[in-house]
């Protein structure tokens, strides 16, 4: 039995907002509830509703910029920077800039729609 797994076919999460989400490891791809790792590209002008996830989320910016509103503070990360946002923290993610933002998102435990707690 192999002691490794190479992901060659990430799950592309269906979206309606132009954002590319490729989950490499996590609930949708490998049924791993401990961690999820996704490659994402957020188009210019993209944003999500505020949410209060029940998981820690790490974001590493590969290209472009991404805006975070964490509680009452607005933060912008650029390529080469990363952030950890602790679970049970109210946050909004967006790309209000003129270029796409490419990044990696790692959630522990794994991302799930049941645990993200998006606001209406």
C-alpha positions as CSV (number, residue, x, y, z in Angstrom):
1,X,0.0,0.0,0.0
2,X,1.3,3.4,-1.0
3,X,2.0,5.9,1.8
4,X,1.3,8.9,-0.4
5,X,-1.3,10.3,-2.7
6,X,-0.6,12.6,-5.6
7,X,-3.6,14.8,-6.5
8,X,-3.9,15.1,-10.3
9,X,-7.6,15.9,-10.5
10,X,-8.7,18.5,-8.0
11,X,-12.4,19.0,-7.5
12,X,-13.5,22.2,-9.2
13,X,-16.2,23.7,-7.0
14,X,-19.1,25.1,-9.0
15,X,-19.4,28.9,-8.5
16,X,-21.7,31.6,-9.9
17,X,-19.3,34.6,-9.2
18,X,-16.5,33.8,-11.6
19,X,-14.1,32.5,-8.8
20,X,-12.1,29.4,-9.6
21,X,-11.9,27.0,-6.7
22,X,-9.8,23.8,-7.1
23,X,-9.9,21.7,-4.0
24,X,-6.8,19.5,-3.9
25,X,-7.4,17.9,-0.5
26,X,-10.5,18.1,1.7
27,X,-14.0,16.9,2.1
28,X,-15.0,17.2,-1.6
29,X,-11.9,15.5,-3.0
30,X,-10.3,13.1,-0.5
31,X,-12.9,12.9,2.2
32,X,-10.4,14.4,4.6
33,X,-12.1,16.3,7.4
34,X,-8.9,17.4,9.1
35,X,-7.6,19.8,6.5
36,X,-8.6,21.3,3.1
37,X,-6.2,22.8,0.6
38,X,-7.5,24.8,-2.3
39,X,-6.0,26.8,-5.2
40,X,-8.2,29.8,-6.0
41,X,-8.4,32.7,-8.5
42,X,-10.7,35.5,-7.5
43,X,-11.6,37.8,-10.4
44,X,-11.4,41.6,-10.2
45,X,-14.5,42.9,-8.3
46,X,-15.2,39.6,-6.5
47,X,-16.5,39.5,-2.9
48,X,-18.2,37.1,-0.5
49,X,-20.6,37.8,2.3
50,X,-19.3,38.1,5.8
51,X,-18.8,34.8,7.5
52,X,-17.7,33.4,10.9
53,X,-16.1,30.0,10.1
54,X,-15.7,27.2,12.6
55,X,-12.2,26.5,11.2
56,X,-8.8,28.3,11.1
57,X,-8.0,29.6,7.6
58,X,-4.6,30.2,6.2
59,X,-4.3,32.2,3.0
60,X,-1.1,32.6,0.9
61,X,-1.2,35.1,-1.9
62,X,0.5,33.9,-5.1
63,X,-0.4,36.8,-7.5
64,X,-2.4,40.0,-7.1
65,X,-3.9,41.4,-3.9
66,X,-6.8,40.3,-1.7
67,X,-8.7,42.3,0.8
68,X,-9.8,41.0,4.2
69,X,-12.2,42.7,6.6
70,X,-11.5,41.0,9.9
71,X,-13.9,42.1,12.7
72,X,-13.6,45.9,12.1
73,X,-10.2,46.0,10.5
74,X,-9.4,46.1,6.8
75,X,-6.2,44.4,5.6
76,X,-4.8,44.0,2.1
77,X,-2.3,41.3,1.4
78,X,0.0,41.2,-1.7
79,X,1.9,38.4,-3.5
80,X,4.3,36.6,-1.2
81,X,2.3,37.4,2.0
82,X,0.2,35.1,4.1
83,X,-2.3,35.3,7.0
84,X,-3.9,33.0,9.5
85,X,-7.4,33.9,10.6
86,X,-8.6,32.0,13.7
87,X,-11.9,30.2,13.8
88,X,-14.9,32.0,15.1
89,X,-13.7,35.3,13.7
90,X,-16.0,37.4,11.6
91,X,-14.4,38.0,8.2
92,X,-15.2,39.1,4.7
93,X,-13.0,38.2,1.7
94,X,-12.9,40.3,-1.5
95,X,-10.8,41.4,-4.5
96,X,-11.8,45.0,-5.2
97,X,-8.8,45.5,-7.3
98,X,-8.3,45.6,-11.1
99,X,-6.4,42.3,-11.5
100,X,-7.2,38.7,-10.6
101,X,-5.9,37.4,-7.2
102,X,-4.4,33.9,-7.2
103,X,-4.0,32.3,-3.8
104,X,-3.9,29.1,-1.7
105,X,-6.4,28.6,1.1
106,X,-5.8,26.0,3.8
107,X,-8.5,25.3,6.4
108,X,-8.2,23.2,9.6
109,X,-10.4,21.4,10.1
110,X,-11.5,21.1,6.4
111,X,-13.8,23.7,4.8
112,X,-17.4,22.8,4.7
113,X,-20.5,24.9,3.9
114,X,-22.0,23.7,7.2
115,X,-19.1,25.2,9.2
116,X,-18.5,28.5,7.2
117,X,-21.6,30.3,8.6
118,X,-22.0,32.9,5.8
119,X,-24.3,35.8,6.5
120,X,-27.3,36.3,4.2
